[in-house]
Amino acid sequence: MKMNTASRLAILANLPEQGTVLEMISKRNIRKKIDFTSEEFAKLNLKENNGRITWTPRTSRIIDVEFNDAEKALLKSIINIMDNKHIITDNLLDFINELQQQ
């Protein structure tokens, strides 16, 4: 699955704090797969200002990530929660579309 900087940040920010053992294992695995390395962090010039995260778009890249069934189920759950909160953005639509087709 392809993920851009915005979709990675959105999913990382919305990973659950608690859940079942399987959910927490899936959360840890997802985080490992999509988290930013120190090099990416510096290259993107990621900054937080007043609760908003910004980065330099020209340095952004798309990563290709493989998720197992349990991780996909957790991601779908996260997307549903975000949808119910009305916090889905255009930057997430391609990722959501690809996830729903899995």
C-alpha beads as a LAMMPS data file, in Angstrom:
LAMMPS data file: protein, C-alpha beads

102 atoms
101 bonds

1 atom types
1 bond types

-500.0 500.0 xlo xhi
-500.0 500.0 ylo yhi
-500.0 500.0 zlo zhi

Masses

1 110.0

Atoms # bond

1 1 1 0.000 0.000 0.000
2 1 1 1.258 3.443 -0.861
3 1 1 1.441 6.057 1.892
4 1 1 2.431 9.698 1.611
5 1 1 3.738 11.868 4.437
6 1 1 0.274 13.174 5.340
7 1 1 -1.311 9.722 5.546
8 1 1 1.563 8.407 7.663
9 1 1 1.253 11.334 10.067
10 1 1 -2.539 10.987 10.275
11 1 1 -2.404 7.271 11.040
12 1 1 0.415 7.696 13.571
13 1 1 -1.541 10.450 15.341
14 1 1 -4.673 8.303 15.517
15 1 1 -3.247 4.965 16.636
16 1 1 -5.142 3.800 19.735
17 1 1 -3.656 4.233 23.204
18 1 1 -5.141 0.967 24.417
19 1 1 -6.997 -2.072 23.119
20 1 1 -6.815 -5.824 22.973
21 1 1 -3.481 -7.619 22.937
22 1 1 -3.842 -8.297 19.213
23 1 1 -4.705 -4.647 18.521
24 1 1 -1.672 -3.452 20.452
25 1 1 0.602 -5.890 18.592
26 1 1 -0.843 -4.656 15.301
27 1 1 -0.407 -1.054 16.453
28 1 1 3.256 -1.661 17.262
29 1 1 3.822 -3.340 13.888
30 1 1 2.072 -0.534 11.989
31 1 1 4.112 2.080 13.845
32 1 1 7.358 0.286 12.967
33 1 1 6.373 0.140 9.305
34 1 1 5.265 3.761 8.848
35 1 1 7.219 5.744 11.435
36 1 1 9.770 8.317 10.286
37 1 1 13.484 7.698 10.598
38 1 1 15.699 10.424 12.031
39 1 1 16.986 11.072 8.522
40 1 1 13.455 11.449 7.097
41 1 1 12.492 13.696 10.005
42 1 1 15.389 16.030 9.259
43 1 1 14.979 15.886 5.478
44 1 1 11.246 16.645 5.682
45 1 1 11.912 19.441 8.170
46 1 1 8.967 18.185 10.263
47 1 1 7.795 20.804 12.761
48 1 1 4.891 21.180 15.139
49 1 1 3.369 24.614 15.653
50 1 1 0.147 25.203 17.604
51 1 1 -0.866 21.559 17.247
52 1 1 -0.300 21.486 13.467
53 1 1 2.484 19.525 11.851
54 1 1 4.209 20.984 8.827
55 1 1 6.909 19.723 6.502
56 1 1 8.689 20.642 3.300
57 1 1 6.526 19.078 0.554
58 1 1 9.281 18.911 -2.072
59 1 1 11.232 16.506 0.149
60 1 1 8.216 14.277 0.752
61 1 1 8.185 10.742 -0.633
62 1 1 5.701 7.929 -0.943
63 1 1 6.490 4.646 0.773
64 1 1 5.121 1.233 -0.136
65 1 1 4.055 -0.796 2.909
66 1 1 2.729 -4.331 3.280
67 1 1 0.150 -4.848 6.042
68 1 1 -1.141 -8.205 7.272
69 1 1 -4.862 -8.869 7.797
70 1 1 -4.841 -7.887 11.489
71 1 1 -3.044 -4.620 10.709
72 1 1 -5.498 -3.859 7.889
73 1 1 -8.411 -4.481 10.258
74 1 1 -6.940 -2.039 12.787
75 1 1 -6.290 0.551 10.059
76 1 1 -9.895 0.233 8.854
77 1 1 -11.078 0.723 12.432
78 1 1 -8.917 3.845 12.776
79 1 1 -10.295 5.227 9.494
80 1 1 -13.880 4.589 10.680
81 1 1 -13.202 6.465 13.918
82 1 1 -11.622 9.354 11.989
83 1 1 -14.587 9.374 9.597
84 1 1 -17.058 9.555 12.498
85 1 1 -15.076 12.489 13.913
86 1 1 -15.128 14.189 10.459
87 1 1 -11.336 14.495 10.367
88 1 1 -10.645 12.760 7.052
89 1 1 -8.649 14.971 4.678
90 1 1 -7.975 14.823 0.941
91 1 1 -4.451 13.626 1.703
92 1 1 -5.880 10.385 3.110
93 1 1 -8.306 9.505 0.329
94 1 1 -5.906 7.542 -1.887
95 1 1 -4.702 5.491 1.083
96 1 1 -8.296 4.889 2.266
97 1 1 -9.360 3.828 -1.207
98 1 1 -6.479 1.370 -1.482
99 1 1 -7.160 0.014 2.027
100 1 1 -10.850 -0.531 1.311
101 1 1 -10.009 -2.480 -1.841
102 1 1 -7.846 -4.926 0.107

Bonds

1 1 1 2
2 1 2 3
3 1 3 4
4 1 4 5
5 1 5 6
6 1 6 7
7 1 7 8
8 1 8 9
9 1 9 10
10 1 10 11
11 1 11 12
12 1 12 13
13 1 13 14
14 1 14 15
15 1 15 16
16 1 16 17
17 1 17 18
18 1 18 19
19 1 19 20
20 1 20 21
21 1 21 22
22 1 22 23
23 1 23 24
24 1 24 25
25 1 25 26
26 1 26 27
27 1 27 28
28 1 28 29
29 1 29 30
30 1 30 31
31 1 31 32
32 1 32 33
33 1 33 34
34 1 34 35
35 1 35 36
36 1 36 37
37 1 37 38
38 1 38 39
39 1 39 40
40 1 40 41
41 1 41 42
42 1 42 43
43 1 43 44
44 1 44 45
45 1 45 46
46 1 46 47
47 1 47 48
48 1 48 49
49 1 49 50
50 1 50 51
51 1 51 52
52 1 52 53
53 1 53 54
54 1 54 55
55 1 55 56
56 1 56 57
57 1 57 58
58 1 58 59
59 1 59 60
60 1 60 61
61 1 61 62
62 1 62 63
63 1 63 64
64 1 64 65
65 1 65 66
66 1 66 67
67 1 67 68
68 1 68 69
69 1 69 70
70 1 70 71
71 1 71 72
72 1 72 73
73 1 73 74
74 1 74 75
75 1 75 76
76 1 76 77
77 1 77 78
78 1 78 79
79 1 79 80
80 1 80 81
81 1 81 82
82 1 82 83
83 1 83 84
84 1 84 85
85 1 85 86
86 1 86 87
87 1 87 88
88 1 88 89
89 1 89 90
90 1 90 91
91 1 91 92
92 1 92 93
93 1 93 94
94 1 94 95
95 1 95 96
96 1 96 97
97 1 97 98
98 1 98 99
99 1 99 100
100 1 100 101
101 1 101 102
